[in-house]
Amino acid sequence: MHKLTILSLSTILTISGSHLQAQTLKGSKSSMDKQYQMALAYGYSFLETSNAVTNFVSSGELLRIQPNSYLELSDVSYPYARNGVKLFLERLSAQYKSACDEKLTVTSLVRPIDRQPANAATNSVHPSGMAVDLRIPPLGRCRTWLEQTLLALEASEVLDATRERNPPHYHVAVYTESYSSYVASRAKASHEYVVSPGDSLWLISARTGVNVSQLRAVNGLSSDMINVGQRLQIPAIGINASDSSNISARTVSSNENITRVSEVTHQVRRGDTLWKLANQYGSSVEKIQRDNRLRGSQLKIGQTLRISTNTTNI
């Protein structure tokens, strides 16, 4: 039985907001409590048995997560999750594939209470369907990209991520309604795209940073089937700037691809390095040096840098 007091969403987010400056992926009891309170605030049931999972799939409250060219499932007993988790995985896997040229691996989704591992927390949100476990990438650059992406989304208060040790994985609790609103708020305009031979919705999603579900919804598609010559509306996704950066973005479209070019003005702070900034903004050390006519790698606090990069959005 789960008998914790249900707090409002605004109360939960207010309580957690003061901890954002000390963000890590270490996790804590308070972060687990927050995840649990969010599930209760959304009115999610904590499913106790496999039959309960089956019933929620039949009613449409849980959706099947399908492997594809960007996403793979590894030993996932129940490949189902809430709609917001599905949206999150569609977007993240396309971005991860683009950044690392490998598939994002999911190791767990919804788990009924009677199938939880012995070391699972009593207030785990896996039985609610709003959590996903991700394999830790073996490559350092991919691990860095994924961790920085999860931390950026955590700072936007749309999920909570923890790097677990036993077994090693990232546990991600997606605040489904907050995440869906976050995605919707970043859609500011639409651009026309003409389908070319070899195109698929997943390929167009990877090029544009717009998830497949959103492409279907905007264009009134009932399936992933598209035809050569078909005209699709592509929502243009805005980029959130940090307090110290000003970001402007423009979207260029053609029959073959859509590229988003962003320029960032960053003021150097203590601890900044070219490598750190390149990873933060999806650029490269060489590109930052070239754009700012830097002869070496040394930076000065207060120095202003222009960072331009082709980007997609998380």
C-alpha positions as CSV (number, residue, x, y, z in Angstrom):
1,M,0.0,0.0,0.0
2,H,1.1,3.6,-0.8
3,K,-0.1,6.0,1.9
4,L,2.2,9.1,1.5
5,T,0.5,12.5,1.5
6,I,-0.2,13.7,-2.1
7,L,1.4,17.1,-2.7
8,S,0.4,19.5,-5.5
9,L,2.7,19.6,-8.6
10,S,3.6,23.3,-7.9
11,T,4.5,22.4,-4.3
12,I,6.7,19.5,-5.4
13,L,8.5,21.6,-8.0
14,T,9.0,24.5,-5.6
15,I,10.5,22.2,-2.9
16,S,12.9,20.7,-5.5
17,G,13.8,24.0,-7.2
18,S,16.3,25.1,-4.5
19,H,18.5,22.0,-5.2
20,L,19.1,22.6,-8.9
21,Q,22.4,24.4,-8.5
22,A,23.8,21.2,-6.9
23,Q,22.8,18.9,-9.7
24,T,24.4,15.5,-10.0
25,L,23.3,12.1,-11.1
26,K,24.0,10.6,-7.7
27,G,20.4,10.6,-6.6
28,S,19.0,10.8,-3.1
29,K,16.2,9.9,-0.8
30,S,14.6,13.3,-1.5
31,S,14.8,12.8,-5.3
32,M,13.1,9.4,-4.9
33,D,10.4,10.9,-2.7
34,K,9.9,13.6,-5.3
35,Q,9.5,11.0,-8.1
36,Y,6.9,9.2,-6.0
37,Q,5.0,12.3,-5.2
38,M,4.9,13.3,-8.9
39,A,3.4,9.9,-9.8
40,L,0.7,10.4,-7.1
41,A,0.0,13.9,-8.3
42,Y,-0.5,12.7,-11.8
43,G,-3.0,10.1,-10.4
44,Y,-0.9,7.2,-11.7
45,S,-1.7,3.7,-10.3
46,F,1.1,1.5,-9.0
47,L,0.6,-1.7,-10.8
48,E,0.9,-4.8,-8.7
49,T,0.8,-7.7,-11.1
50,S,1.4,-8.7,-14.8
51,N,-2.3,-8.9,-15.3
52,A,-2.6,-5.2,-14.2
53,V,0.0,-4.3,-16.8
54,T,-1.9,-6.1,-19.5
55,N,-5.1,-4.3,-18.5
56,F,-3.5,-0.9,-18.6
57,V,-2.0,-1.7,-22.1
58,S,-5.5,-2.7,-23.3
59,S,-7.0,0.5,-22.0
60,G,-4.3,2.6,-23.7
61,E,-2.8,4.0,-20.5
62,L,0.4,2.2,-21.2
63,L,2.0,2.3,-24.7
64,R,4.3,-0.2,-26.3
65,I,7.9,0.9,-26.8
66,Q,9.1,-0.5,-30.1
67,P,12.8,-1.0,-31.0
68,N,13.9,0.8,-34.2
69,S,17.0,2.1,-35.9
70,Y,17.7,4.5,-33.0
71,L,16.5,2.5,-30.0
72,E,17.0,-1.0,-28.8
73,L,15.5,-3.0,-25.8
74,S,17.7,-5.3,-23.8
75,D,16.0,-7.9,-21.6
76,V,13.0,-5.8,-21.1
77,S,10.2,-8.0,-19.7
78,Y,7.4,-5.4,-20.0
79,P,8.1,-3.1,-23.0
80,Y,5.4,-0.5,-22.1
81,A,5.4,3.0,-20.6
82,R,3.3,6.1,-20.2
83,N,2.8,8.3,-23.2
84,G,5.2,11.0,-21.9
85,V,8.0,8.4,-21.5
86,K,7.4,7.2,-25.1
87,L,7.7,10.8,-26.3
88,F,10.9,11.2,-24.3
89,L,12.5,8.1,-25.7
90,E,11.5,9.0,-29.3
91,R,13.3,12.3,-29.0
92,L,16.3,11.2,-27.0
93,S,17.1,8.2,-29.1
94,A,17.0,10.2,-32.3
95,Q,19.3,12.8,-30.7
96,Y,21.6,10.1,-29.3
97,K,21.9,8.3,-32.6
98,S,22.8,11.6,-34.3
99,A,25.4,12.5,-31.6
100,C,27.0,9.0,-31.1
101,D,26.1,7.0,-34.2
102,E,24.8,4.1,-32.0
103,K,21.5,3.1,-30.6
104,L,20.2,4.1,-27.2
105,T,19.6,1.0,-25.1
106,V,16.6,0.6,-22.8
107,T,17.0,-2.0,-20.0
108,S,13.7,-1.6,-18.2
109,L,10.3,0.2,-18.4
110,V,7.2,-0.5,-16.4
111,R,7.6,-3.2,-13.8
112,P,4.8,-4.5,-11.6
113,I,5.4,-4.5,-7.9
114,D,5.5,-8.3,-7.7
115,R,8.3,-8.3,-10.3
116,Q,10.5,-5.6,-8.7
117,P,14.1,-6.7,-7.9
118,A,15.0,-7.3,-4.3
119,N,17.1,-4.1,-4.1
120,A,14.3,-1.9,-5.5
121,A,13.2,1.1,-3.4
122,T,9.8,0.8,-1.8
123,N,8.7,4.0,-3.4
124,S,10.1,3.1,-6.9
125,V,8.0,4.6,-9.7
126,H,8.7,1.8,-12.1
127,P,5.3,0.2,-11.3
128,S,3.6,3.5,-12.3
129,G,5.0,3.3,-15.9
130,M,6.7,6.7,-15.7
131,A,10.3,5.4,-15.4
132,V,12.9,4.0,-17.8
133,D,16.3,2.5,-17.3
134,L,19.0,3.3,-19.8
135,R,22.3,1.4,-20.4
136,I,25.4,3.4,-19.6
137,P,27.3,3.9,-22.9
138,P,30.8,2.3,-23.0
139,L,32.2,5.2,-25.0
140,G,33.3,8.2,-22.9
141,R,32.1,10.8,-25.3
142,C,28.6,9.2,-25.6
143,R,28.4,8.8,-21.8
144,T,29.3,12.5,-21.4
145,W,26.7,13.5,-24.0
146,L,23.9,11.5,-22.4
147,E,24.7,12.6,-18.8
148,Q,24.8,16.3,-19.8
149,T,21.6,15.9,-21.7
150,L,19.9,14.3,-18.7
151,L,21.2,17.0,-16.4
152,A,19.9,19.7,-18.8
153,L,16.4,18.2,-18.8
154,E,16.6,17.7,-15.0
155,A,17.4,21.4,-14.7
156,S,14.2,22.1,-16.7
157,E,12.3,20.1,-14.1
158,V,10.9,17.6,-16.6
159,L,12.6,14.5,-15.2
160,D,14.8,13.2,-12.5
161,A,17.9,11.0,-13.4
162,T,20.1,8.9,-11.3
163,R,23.2,6.9,-12.2
164,E,22.7,3.6,-10.4
165,R,25.5,1.1,-9.5
166,N,23.8,-2.2,-9.0
167,P,23.4,-3.0,-11.8
168,P,25.0,0.0,-13.6
169,H,22.4,2.0,-15.5
170,Y,20.7,5.4,-15.6
171,H,17.3,5.5,-13.8
172,V,15.1,8.2,-15.4
173,A,11.8,9.2,-13.9
174,V,10.0,11.3,-16.6
175,Y,7.6,13.8,-15.3
176,T,5.3,13.1,-18.2
177,E,2.9,16.0,-18.1
178,S,5.7,18.5,-17.5
179,Y,7.8,17.0,-20.2
180,S,5.0,17.0,-22.8
181,S,4.3,20.7,-21.9
182,Y,8.0,21.4,-22.3
183,V,8.1,19.9,-25.8
184,A,4.9,21.7,-26.8
185,S,6.2,25.1,-25.6
186,R,9.3,24.7,-27.8
187,A,7.3,24.3,-31.0
188,K,7.1,27.9,-32.3
189,A,6.5,27.6,-36.0
190,S,6.3,25.1,-38.8
191,H,8.2,24.6,-42.1
192,E,7.2,22.6,-45.1
193,Y,9.2,19.5,-46.0
194,V,8.8,17.5,-49.2
195,V,9.4,13.7,-48.8
196,S,12.3,12.4,-50.9
197,P,13.1,8.7,-51.9
198,G,14.5,6.9,-48.9
199,D,12.8,9.1,-46.3
200,S,11.0,7.8,-43.3
201,L,9.4,9.6,-40.3
202,W,12.3,8.4,-38.1
203,L,14.9,9.8,-40.5
204,I,13.1,13.1,-40.7
205,S,12.8,13.1,-36.9
206,A,16.6,12.6,-36.6
207,R,17.3,15.5,-39.0
208,T,14.9,18.0,-37.5
209,G,14.8,17.1,-33.8
210,V,11.0,16.8,-33.9
211,N,9.8,13.5,-32.5
212,V,7.8,11.0,-34.6
213,S,4.6,11.3,-32.5
214,Q,4.6,15.1,-33.0
215,L,5.2,14.7,-36.8
216,R,2.2,12.4,-37.0
217,A,0.0,14.7,-34.9
218,V,0.9,17.9,-36.8
219,N,0.3,16.2,-40.2
220,G,-2.7,14.1,-39.2
221,L,-1.0,10.8,-39.9
222,S,-2.5,7.6,-38.5
223,S,0.7,5.6,-39.2
224,D,4.4,6.0,-40.1
225,M,3.6,5.5,-43.8
226,I,4.7,8.5,-46.0
227,N,5.0,8.9,-49.8
228,V,7.6,10.5,-52.0
229,G,6.5,14.0,-52.9
230,Q,4.2,14.3,-49.8
231,R,4.4,17.7,-48.1
232,L,4.9,17.6,-44.3
233,Q,4.7,20.4,-41.8
234,I,7.8,20.4,-39.6
235,P,7.5,22.3,-36.3
236,A,10.5,24.5,-35.6
237,I,11.8,23.8,-32.1
238,G,13.2,26.8,-30.1
239,I,16.3,26.6,-27.9
240,N,16.3,27.6,-24.2
241,A,19.2,29.9,-23.3
242,S,21.0,29.7,-20.0
243,D,21.2,32.8,-17.9
244,S,24.6,33.7,-19.3
245,S,24.0,32.9,-23.0
246,N,22.0,34.5,-25.8
247,I,21.0,32.1,-28.4
248,S,19.4,32.9,-31.8
249,A,18.3,30.1,-34.2
250,R,17.2,29.9,-37.8
251,T,15.8,26.9,-39.6
252,V,16.8,26.1,-43.3
253,S,14.8,23.5,-45.2
254,S,15.1,21.8,-48.5
255,N,13.8,18.6,-50.2
256,E,16.6,16.6,-48.7
257,N,17.3,17.9,-45.2
258,I,16.6,20.5,-42.6
259,T,19.4,22.0,-40.6
260,R,19.2,24.2,-37.5
261,V,22.1,26.7,-37.1
262,S,22.5,28.3,-33.7
263,E,24.9,31.0,-32.5
264,V,25.7,31.2,-28.8
265,T,27.4,34.1,-27.0
266,H,29.1,32.7,-23.9
267,Q,30.9,34.6,-21.2
268,V,33.7,32.5,-19.7
269,R,33.3,31.5,-16.1
270,R,35.6,29.9,-13.6
271,G,36.1,26.2,-14.5
272,D,35.3,26.7,-18.2
273,T,37.5,24.9,-20.8
274,L,37.2,24.7,-24.5
275,W,36.5,21.0,-24.2
276,K,33.7,21.6,-21.6
277,L,32.1,24.3,-23.8
278,A,32.3,22.2,-26.9
279,N,30.4,19.4,-25.2
280,Q,28.0,21.8,-23.5
281,Y,26.9,23.4,-26.8
282,G,27.4,20.5,-29.2
283,S,30.3,22.1,-31.0
284,S,34.0,21.2,-31.2
285,V,37.2,22.6,-29.7
286,E,38.6,23.4,-33.2
287,K,35.4,25.2,-34.3
288,I,35.4,27.4,-31.2
289,Q,39.0,28.2,-31.7
290,R,38.4,29.1,-35.4
291,D,35.3,31.2,-34.8
292,N,37.1,33.2,-32.0
293,R,40.6,33.3,-33.6
294,L,42.1,31.6,-30.6
295,R,45.7,30.4,-30.9
296,G,45.6,28.1,-28.0
297,S,43.3,26.6,-25.4
298,Q,43.7,29.1,-22.6
299,L,40.6,31.1,-21.6
300,K,40.2,34.1,-19.4
301,I,37.3,34.6,-16.9
302,G,34.9,37.2,-18.4
303,Q,36.1,36.6,-22.0
304,T,33.2,36.5,-24.5
305,L,33.1,33.7,-27.0
306,R,30.9,33.1,-30.1
307,I,29.9,29.5,-30.5
308,S,28.1,28.4,-33.7
309,T,26.9,24.9,-34.3
310,N,24.4,22.9,-36.2
311,T,22.1,21.5,-33.5
312,T,19.0,19.5,-32.9
313,N,17.0,19.8,-29.7
314,I,16.5,17.5,-26.7
